[in-house]
Amino acid sequence: MREFLNTPNIDLYFVVGILFLFGFIEFAMGHYKKSSRVSDDWILEGVGFFVVAITKTLIVASVYFLGKALLPSMFGALSSWYLLPAFAFYILIDDVMQYWYHRSAHEYNWLWKHHRVHHAAREMGILTAYRNSWVYYLIMPNLWWGGIATFLGLGPAVLLGLIFKQIIVTSTHSTWKWDEAFYKHKALQPIAWIFEHILITPSFHHGHHGTSQADHISDPNGNYGNTFSLWDQMFGTAKFTRAFPVAYGLQTDPGDKWTSHLLYPLVKSSKEGSEIAPGHKKEKHLGTEPLKTSLEEGTYLYCQCGYSADQPWCNGSHHGSKFKPMVVDIKKERKVSICTCKMTNTPPYCDDSHLKM
């Protein structure tokens, strides 16, 4: 097994092979015929794939030369490890790093600007995984961990981990919702429960790409896991619905060009109001009086961050902060007093906290 994994470029062969397999399945199921992708999407995702490949190569080379120069005695220090414990050691550290990095990309505005292109995709597909700016990949901690693990002599384990991850990541971004069959048949549901509580499934990750929580399926500010769902469960960000979003993409998408998406901050958007446009700053939109209105039956997203220009309702501006909107279900039409100052202790309803301002 070690000899097989040491075959030159074996990881690249597997990555391309896995993409080709899922791409063929998507094509055979007719998903490309009804695709809403435009040329910018195809270019962005195609170029993005090569950006990832080049970045990974540069990181591994950088770690190798720096390691040989600074810590030559550590080169190959773990090469005597058996493959399975080495694989577990590598993959668990890799995945928990990626969980926190991905979560941080939704909670810190500077990093969100490099990740938002991933969520600008209006549909899923095998290459959606490669939609991020070049900076996002350059500082991705688990890529550097892969370089360090390789330097330490865990190369075969790293390659096995990359192949394993590629299968999971490609399948969870694909338009082929293979897990639906497990949810529909009662006899298979226990298997589905075990699988989804260990590994990421398409429905789990598609929920992360949904436009908003208003469909009671999506949670763009949760389900951050890449390979294992364990971290989301452990840190309280998991949402299992066994369903798929009604819409994908950003709530307010200015339609940035692929160049600004991929090359930000070297190239910035020319679209007015874009988060990656020159000089763009998020501003608070807080009120001093509640909104007194009548709400019809339906689902509403109450803004809790204060950045939405559609106060008191969410427009997606909370991305890049540690806030998320509150889902408000109105069962039948009634008059309400909605807080706009964000100081209420009974959100979304006003408790007169604005009188203390």
N, C-alpha and C positions, 0 to 999 in steps of 0.2 A: 504493500500500500504506500509506504514512504517513497519507494522508488518511482511509483506511478505519479505521485504528487510532485515529485521533483522533476518531472518532464518539463522542458522549457515551454513557457507560455501556456501551460495546461489550464490555468485559471481563465485566460482570455478565450480559449477554445470553449470552455464550459459556459462562460458568460454569454458569448455570442450564440452558442447552441441553445441555451435556455430562452434567450430573447427570441430566437427564430422559432422555437417550438410554440411559445405563447402567442407570438405574432401570427403564426399559421392558424392557430385555433381561433384567434380573433377574426382573421380574414375569412376562414371557413364558416364562421357563424354570421358573417355579413355585417360585422360592426363597422367596417370602414366605409361601407356604402352609405350609411346614415351618419357618418361623422360630421361634426360641426367645426372641425379643425380648419384653420386658415393657414396660408403659407408660412406666416410668422411662427405658428405653433410647430410645424414640421421642422423648420430650420432651427428653432430654439432647442427642441428636444434632440434633434440629430447632432447638432454641434455640442450640446450639453453632454452627450454620451462621451465624446472625445475629450472634452474638458476634464471629466472625471477620470478617464483613463490616464491622461497626461499628468494630472495632479497627483494621482496615486503613485505613479512611477517616480515623479520628482520627489515626493515625500520619502518614499522608501530609499531612494538614492541619497537624499540629504541625511537621513538618519544613519545610513551605512557609513558615509564618509565622516560625519561628525563623531559617530561612535568609535570608529577606528582611530580617529585623531585624539579623542579625549578619554575614552575608556576601552582601550584595545584588549584588556584582559577579560572584558565581559562578552566579547564576540563569541557566539556559539555556546554560551555558558549553560543553556538549558537544552542543548541538542540531544542529551541522553534521555529526555523524558519520553514516556510512551505516548503514542499518538492520541488516544482517547482522553486521558487527563490533560494533555496539552491543548487539545481541541476545546474541552470544556473551560479550561483556564482562559484561553484566548477569547472565545465567543461570548462568555458571560461578562467579562470586563468590557469588551467591545460594545456590547448591546446596551449595558447600563450607561456607558458614556454617551452613546448616541441618543438614548432616551432623554437625558438631561440637556444635551446640546439642542435637540429638537424642541424640547419644552422651552428652553431659554429663547429660542428663535421666535416663539410666540409671546414671550413675556418681556422682552427687551427690544425697544424700538430700533436701535441701530442694527441688531442682528435680524430683526423681522424684515428690514428692507432688502436683505440678501436672500431671504427665504420666501417672500410673498409671491414671487414668480411661480413657486411650486403650487400655490393655492389659486393662482390666476387661471389654471387649467379648467376649462368649462366641461370637460369630460375626462374620464380615466382612460388609461392605455398603458402599454408596456414601457413606453419611454417617458411617461409622466414623472417617474422617479428621478429623472436626470434634469429636472427643471429647478435649478438653483443658480445663484450667481457664482462666479469663480472664487470670490472671497469666502463664500460659505464652505466650499470644499477645501480651500487652502488651510483654514483654521479648524476644520472638523477634527476633534480630539481622537476619535476612534480610528481615523486614517493614520494618524501619527502613532497610535498604539499598535496598529498593524505593522508599521515600519520598525518599531522598537521590538516587538515580538519576533519579527523575522531576524533582526540583528542578533537577538539572544539565542537563535537557533531553533525557533519554533516555526520555521518556514512551511513545512508540510501541514501543520495544524492551521496556520493562517490561510493557506490555500483551500483546505477543506472547509474552513469557516466561511470564506468568501463565496465558495460554490453553494454552500447551504443557505447563506443569507440571500444570495442572488435568486434562488428558487422561491424563497418566501417573499422577497420584495417584489419580484416580477409578478408572482401570482396575485399579490394583494393590490397591485396597481392595475392589473389587467381588467378588461371589460368582461372577461369570462368569470362569471360569479359561480364558481364551482361548488361553493359551500351551501348554496341554496338547496341542493338535493338532500343534504343532511338535515336541514330544518323542516323540510316538507314531510319526511317519512318518520313516523313516531319511533320506529325501531332504531333509527340512526341518530336520534337526538342525544342520547347519552354519550355517544362517540363524539358528536359535535361539541358537547359541553366540555369534555376533557380536552379536546383539541384546542378550542378557542380560549381556554383558560391557561394554556401553555404557550401556544404560538399565535401569531397574528393571522386572522382570516380576512378575506375580501370585505365582508360586511363590516368588520371592526375597523378596518382602515378606510374604507369608503366613507364611513361615518365622519372620519376626521376631515375629509375633503368636501363634505356637504357645505352648502352656502351658509346656512344658519340653523339654529336650534329650533326654529319655528315649526319644522316638520316632525319634531319629537323623535328624530332618528339621528340627525347630524349633531356633531359636537366638534367644531373646528378647534376648540380650546381643550381638547382631551384626546384620548386614544393616540398618544404620542409614540407608542412602541414601534420598533422597526422589525424585529424578529420575534421577540417574546412579549406576550401580553402581561407577563409577571410584574413588570415595573409599574405599569398603569394601575394594576390592582393593588400593589404595595403602597403606592404614593397617592392613591385616591383620584386618579384621572381616567379610570376605565368606564366605558359605557357599552354594554352589550345589548343590542336591539334585534339582531338577526334579520335586519331589514336594510334597505339601501336608500340613500338620499333621493329626494325628488329633483334636486338641482345641485350642480357643482360650480365652484368658482367663488370669486369675491363678490360681496354685496354691491360694492361700488367699484367698478373696474374701468379705469380710463382708457384701457387698450394700449398699454405701452408697447413700444417696438421691441423685437427680440434682442436688439443690440443693447438697449438700456437694461433690459431684464438680466441679461447674462453678464454684461461687462460693468455694471454699476460697482463702484462710483466713478470709474474711468469715463463711462458714458452715462449721462443722466437723461431722464425723460423730457420730452418737449411737450408732453400733455399737461395742460393746466389742471391743477388739483392733484396730480399724481404724488404719491408719497416719495417717489424717487426723482422728483423734479428739483431743479436748483432752488435752494432757499426755502423748501417746504418745511413748515413747522406745524405740529399738531397744536390746536388751541382748544381750550375748554369753552363749552357753551352751556353755562349754568344760568338758571333763572332765579328770580327772587320771589316769585309767586307760583303756586301750584297751577297745573293745567286742570281746569274744571270742565269736564266734557262728558259725553255719553258714549260708551263703548258698546258696539254691537257684538254679538256672539262671535267668537273667533280666538285666535292665538296671536299674542303681541309679544314683542321683545323689548323689554324695558332697559334703557341704557343705564349702566351703573358707573361707567368710566367718566362721563361728562364730555367726551370728545365728539360725540355725534352731533352733526349739524341738523339732525332731524329730531331734536329733543321734543318729548322725553323718550323717543323711541330709538332703538339701535340702528345704525347704518354700517356697522362693521369697523368703525374707527377704533374699537378696543384692541384690535390686533397690535401687538407690540407693547402691550401692557399686561399687568397681572389681573385685569378685570375681565369679566365675561358678562354678557347680558343675562337678565332674568326672564325666564319664560312665564308669561302671564296668560292663563286660559280663562276666558270669559264664557261662562256657560249660557247666560242669557243677558240681553241688553240691560245695562244699568248705568246710572250716573256715578262718576268717580272723581276723585281729586288726586291727580298724579303729581308726585314730587318732581321738581325740576332743579332743586338746589343740591340734591344728592346727600343731604344731611339726615334724612329721615331714618328712624329706627324701625319703620314698618314698610320697607319698600315693597311695591312701587308707590304706595299710597302716602300722601302727605300726613305728617303728624304735627304740623306747625313748627317744625324745627327752623324753618326759614325766618321766623320771627326773632330768633336769637342772633341772626347775622348782623 
